[in-house]
Amino acid sequence: MAQIYFKLIVAGRKTIQEQRELLHKIASEGFALAEQTFKQLGGEQKLSSAQDYVIRRLDAAGVQFSAMEIRAAIEKAVLDYNAAQQPKERTDHESI
């Protein structure tokens, strides 16, 4: 009986992990869409557009997250994008 219970817990965690991965993937898409499509808008308007996109996609997938989790995932996508745009800093160990 305990073994069956453990398997259910592990299976539930995997589902949660898959849902979180889906959230981050969709949040990245929402950020990219808002950034490219709504260039003329300000940051808060882009965020709102990205949130709308993410909520619609998650609803279609039957997955729910809180507004704070959605915003956090979008903000992470922004940070990841900005970090990727920064030129790589050369360390003393790298050759010229």
Secondary structure by P-SEA (a helix, b strand, c coil): caaaaaaaaaaaaaaaaaaaaaaaaaaaaaaaaaacccccccaaaaaaaaaaaaaaaaaaacccccaaaaaaaaaaaaaaaaaaaccccccccccc
